[in-house]
């Protein structure tokens, strides 16, 4: 039997000595306060997670190559060389060189001055504490390309500390073509 009074609800089974009577007292403002506090907590945690950067090595690499697609114009010109992009994708020692280079002969991340990518494959090669190597393979205009991303897990999230091709590294490439 359920009984409801103006500010109480109770469960009771009449004439049963083993049955426990439970009463709940409801306050008129308690539920909105709990809801509001929960909402503030979720928004705060969501903002903290958004500021934390990439949560996995794979998501970082996927987001790099999202800038080399055939979709929206802002995502089809390669990885931008601005402050925000450098901060989101690169460790502090690689940010300034990434922004400084303007006249490189080709885009190191696709190994070509132009691109039409297909068959993107991303796999973890090795994990060592806060450092991870990620192998990337794809076809760019009929040519097979393989790169190894060296990533670190920092308080800002996963960041690129270097990218290695069979012949060069991103750090050496940027140093060679700095303005």
Secondary structure by P-SEA (a helix, b strand, c coil): ccccccccccccccccccbbbbbbbbbcaaaaaaaaaaaaaaaaaaaaaaacccccaaaaaaaaacccccccccccccccccaaaaaacccccaaaaaaaccccccccccccccccccbbbbbbccccccbbbbbbbbbcccbbbbbbbbcccccccccccccccccccaaaaaaaccc
